[in-house]
């Protein structure tokens, strides 16, 4: 599990794309390597990835077909920066909201507004089918960052407001319109909505 509080951004050291498989490594700062072992889970741009090997400061991963279909891992490039978070430990403070790293799919940054030089408002275009789970003032994870939903449109869009610290610690400070992002909806919201729908469907039988 993850908290959605991105710890830092790291650079893609190398990447090898093949049919149905992508292998890549991240250049991880020393302070985040402590006690890290193969088999550990890392949130890479919000995607739960299993450490395959560690060589110096390079931590490598394998991404299979299902991950490549749903996430931006399929388009990783050498030297690209990605959001990085190690798995939460028992007793850690949950500053964001609990995340599994299981991505629902990709969305698009459709518009970026800068009310001040240190703030950003991102409009995100997504599947209209997701909007029953995306509620104003609710939680959403974008590229692994726990964020609060702003305005919503049932036709398939919502906004998030980014503070200076979020822009500093994540890749959102360099985000561009048209960029694809990984989306994980709040699992509790999804569970409640799906349960209510099943109950109503049963009553209508």
N, C-alpha and C positions, 0 to 999 in steps of 0.2 A: 504494500500500500504506500501511497505518497500523500503529501499534504497540499500540493499545489503551490507551495512557496518555492519558487525557483531559486536554487542556490547560486548559480552563476551561469555564464555562457561559456561554451567550450568550442574549439575548432575541430572540424573533421580532418583528421590526419591523412587518411586515404580512403578510397571507396572503390569497390569492384562490383559492377552490376552484371548480372547474368540472368538468363531466363528463370523466373520463379525464385531467384535468390539474390540478395544483396549482402555483401560482406563489407564491413567498414570499421574504422577505428577512430576514437576520439582522443585528443590531447587533453588529458585531465590534470589539473593542478595538483601538486603534491598533497595539499591539505585534504583533498577529497579521495585520496588513495588509501588512507589508513584503514586497515582491516578489510579492504576490498578483496574479494576472492572470486575466481571463476564460479559461475552459478548464481551470483548475486544479481539483484534486479536494479536497473537504473531507468529513470524516466528520461528519455531522449526526445525532446520536443513533444513531451506528453505521452510518448509511446513506451510502454513497459518492455524493456529489452533485457535479455539475459547475457551477462558477461561471459564471453567465450575464453578470452585469454588476456593477460596483462603483461606487457613488455615495456619496462621502463615506465614512462608516463602515458603510453598508448594502451587504451582499453578497447578491445575489439568485440564485435557483435555480428551475429548472423540474423538476417530478416527474411522470413519465408513468404510464400505467396499471399496468404491471407493478410498479413501485415502490409505487404506492398500494395494490395488492392485498396486498402482502407486509408492509408496514411501517406504522408509526404516523405517517408523514408525512401520510397522508390525514386525520388528525384534529388537525393542528397548529392552534394558536390564537394570535392576537395576544397579545404579552407573555409567552407561555409560555417557560420556560427549557429549553434543550436542551444536551446534551453536544457539545463542539466539539473537533475535532482536525484540524490540517492534515496533508497527506500527508507521509510520512517521506521524508527525503533520504538519499542514499548517505552512509554514515559516521555516521548518527544512531545513538545507543544504542537498542537494542530492549529497553525495560524490561518490556514485557508479552509479547505474542506477535504474530506477523505476522497482520494482518487485511486482507481485501480490501474490506470494506464491502458485500459481497453477502449480504444478509440471507436466512436460511432461512425465517423467518416470525416471527409474534408469539407470545408466551407471556404468562401472567398472573402477577402477584405475588399469590400466594394467602395468604401469611401473613408478618408482620413481627414479629420478636422483638428486644427491646433488652436484652441481658444487662447493659449499662451504658449511661449516657447518651451515650457516645461510640462505641458499637458497634451494629451491626445484623446480624441473620441473616435473610436473605430466602429464603422458600420460593417456588419458581417452578414453576407448573403448565404443562406443555407436551404436545405430541403424544407418545403412547407410542412412535410410530415413530422418534422422534429419540433415544430412550434408548440405542440401540446405539452412538451416537456420543458420549454424555455419560457420562464415566467419573469416578469419585471421584479427586480430586487432579489431574484433567485440566484443560485450558483451556476456557473459554467466554467469549464476548463478549456482554455485555448492554448495550444502548444505547451501544455503542461502547467500553465499558470492559472491559479484559482482566481476568478474574477466575478464581479457582481454584474448581473444583467441590468441594462438601463431600459431604454424603450424597446418595444417589440412590435412586430407586424406579422400577423398570421399568414401573410402571403409568402413569408420566408426570409425574415431579416430581424436583426436585433443590434443594439449598440452596447459598447463597453467603454467606460471612462478610465483612462490610465493616468496614475499619479507619477510624479517624477521618479520615485524609487523604483516603480515597476519598469519604467522606461530605461532606467540605469542598469538594472540587474538582469533584464531579459533582452531578447532580440527585437522587442516591439519598438524600440527607439529607432531602428532602421527599417521598420516595416514599410511596404509599398502597396499601393492600390493594385488589385489584381492578384495579390499573393495568396496562395493556398495555405490553409492552416488546419491543424488537427483539432477535432472537437470531441470532448467527453462530457456528456450531460451528467447532471447530478443523479446518482443511482437511486437515492431515496425518492426523488420526484418521479423518476421513471417508474419505480415500483408502485407508488401510490396511484399514478394515472392509469397504469396498465391494470391494476387490481380493480379500480372503479369501473373501467371499461368492461372487464370480464363479468363483474357483478351485474351491470346494467344489461349486458348482452344476454345473460342467463334469465333475467327477469322478463325480457322481451320475447323469450321463446314461447 
